[in-house]
Amino acid sequence: MTLNQAAPTSVAANPSNAGSYFTTAIHKTQSTETTPVSSPGLKAEFDSGVGAKPIPVLNRVFPKPLDEVDVQAMLDRHPGRWTIQGQMEANQRRAKPVTNEEELKARRLEELEKAKQDLRAFHGNLHHASGPWRP
């Protein structure tokens, strides 16, 4: 068996690249071999071409279950989180309680009055505690 080895060639510095940063000779490899080396005993298990389509689900071979399948027990189970029914139940648990507009307005007015009282108390303490203001 003979191997096709590439012989290195060198390009000496000429006037066009004499002023360049790299002043040493540049090495290039030449190869006449265009096909890759493959092992004769190995074969590809499948062709993964761009146009390859997967096997339809009904034509696939699935393993048989180890135990007897109890459909009624599966139907009686609580639905999981990632089912539609489970997601609807989770949304109901997360739902915020709806407040009446009147209650909301009353709460805002109470908070506003409390904020006003706090500002007045702060202003009174600031004005009386430090004495007359000096520039």
Helices and strands as residue ranges (DSSP letters): E 8-11, E 26-29, G 57-59, H 71-76, H 84-94, H 101-129
